[in-house]
Amino acid sequence: MDAGVGTGATKLAAPSASAPDTDAATRPKITLPSDVSDTFTPEKVGDPTQDTILSDNAEFVRALDAAVVVGKPDYPPLSFYTDGEGTAASQSWVKSFADSNQTITGATQYFNRRVTVKSEILAFITYCGDESKSFSTAIKTRKVNRTKVTPKSYVSYRVQVKKSDAGVWQVLKISSLRGAASCQP
């Protein structure tokens, strides 16, 4: 989950007519700087509920990246896509970058995204992250900390989400395993 040096502008946008779910929540529009990109596979699976969960998860990742870019653990879009332990864990991760005067840059690919719906309001998402082209960057010097690609460049994620009253699938819990065998190329 990476982002680079920039402003991480945020705008509010109404859901598009092609949105996979008809929930009325106005989701924040998250803009990452040009040196940061996140790609998600699959983006959709053809089921309206799962498609909304996948979309909200992708926006959570972008919000997390944008929060690191602006150095603000309390970044409003991040709070929009999290609740409870998910908020605390996400804010702690962002704070670790801010406290060390670091940000992130590069391209991260998220793949093998799978949704397991447990009820109308509870689901789990599992996926892999390829961080082999993502790096930390010193804010003051803008020096990129390029690391070698190793098995630890690949991360397995398990995320518990709950549908809010507004229809947003918010992260309640997130765990990761760096170097997971299931995510290796």
N, C-alpha and C positions, 0 to 999 in steps of 0.2 A: 504494500500500500504506500505508494510513493508520490511525492509531489516536489516541485522545484521552487526556486526563488522567484517570487512574483507577488502580485497583490491578491490573487484568489478572489476576484470579484464575485458577488452573489446578487442575484436578482430573483424576485418572485415571479413565477409564471404559472398561468392556469394550465391544467392538464390539457393535452392535445385531444382532438377528436378521435385520434387513433389509439388513445391510451388503452391498455389492456383491461382496465377495471373502471367502473363508473363512479368510484368514490369521489366525493366532492372536495377532498383536501387539496389545497393549493400548495404544491411542492416547490421548494426553493430551487432556482436555477443556479447550478454550481459551475463556475468557469475556472478551469485550471490554466496556469501559465503554459506558454507554448513548449517549454522543455519538459513537460509532464504529460504522460498519456497512460490511460488505463483501457484495456480492451477486455471484453467479457464474452466467453463462449460456453454455452449458448446464451444469447440474449433473450430468446423466447423459446418456449417448447410447445405452444399451441393450446395450453390450458389457461384461461383467463386469470385464475387465482395464482397459479404458479408464475405466470408471466409478470404479474404485479409484484410478487415477492422478489423475483429476480431483478426487476427494474429498481425497486426500492433498495435492494442490497447493493446494486451497482452505484446508486446515488449515495448510499452510506459510505462506500469506499471513497468516492470522489469527495464527499464532505470531510472525511478523515484526512485525506491528502490536502485539501484546501485549508483545513485547520492548522496543519503543520506548516504550510506555506506562509500563513499569516501569523503563526506563532501564538495562536489563541485556543487554549483548551476549551473555553466556553463559546466557541464559534457557533452561532445560532443554527446553521444547517446541520451541524453535527448533533446538536441536541434534538433537532427535529426527527432525525432518523434513529435515535437511541432512547432507551429508558432504563432506569434502575442500574443494575450491574453493568449493562452495556454502555451507559453514559460514563460511569466511573472508570471503566477499563479504557475506553476511548480517550477520555480526557487525560488519563495518566500517561497513555502512549504519546499524545501530543505534547504534554508537559515535559516528557523526557527529552524530546528534541529541542524544545524551547530552552530548557535548563542547560543544555550542552551547546547552545548557540549553533544548532544544526538545522538544516532543512533537508529536503529530498528532491531528487531529480531523476529523470529517466522514464523508461517504458516498462510497465508491468502488465503481464498477461494473466488473466484469471480464466481458468478452464476447468472442464469436468464439473460444471456447476449442476448440482442436483438438489431438488426440493422434495421434502417429505412433509406433506400436510397432515397434521395430527388432529386438527379440529378447525372450525370456522375462524378461530382467532389465534391458533398456535401452529408453528411450523419450524422445521429445521432446514438449513441449507449447508451443504458440504461442497467444497471446491478447492482447487489448487491455485497457487500463485507462483508464477515464474518471475522472480526478482533478479534474474541474471543480468538485466540491463537497467537496473535501478540502483541508485547510489545515494549516500548521504553527502551533503555539501555544507561546508563551513559558511555561515551567513556572512561574516565579516570579510573573509578573503575570497569567497566564492570558489574555493578549491574543492574539486570533486574527489571524494574518497573512492576511487575505482578499486573494486575488489575482484579477485579471480572468481570464475564460475566454479562452484563446488556443489556437492549434493545439498548443502545448506542454502543454496540459492533458490530452492524450491520448497514451498510451504503448503501444508495442508490446513484448511480452516474448517471449523464446525461452528455454526452460528444458530442460536435459537432466536426466533423472531415472534413477536406478538402483534396482532392487528390492533391499532389504536381505535378509539371511538371515531376518529376522523377517517379511518380506512388506510392508514399508513402502517406498513409492516416494519416495526421498529426492532432494532437489535436489543435483546435482553441479556444475552450472554454470548461471548465469543472466545473460542480457544484456538490455538494454532500449534502446529508441530513442524518446526524447521527441519528440513532434511528427510521428510516423510518418504518412504519407499514408494507409496502409491502415487506420488507426484513427480517422480523422476522421469526424464525424457527417455 
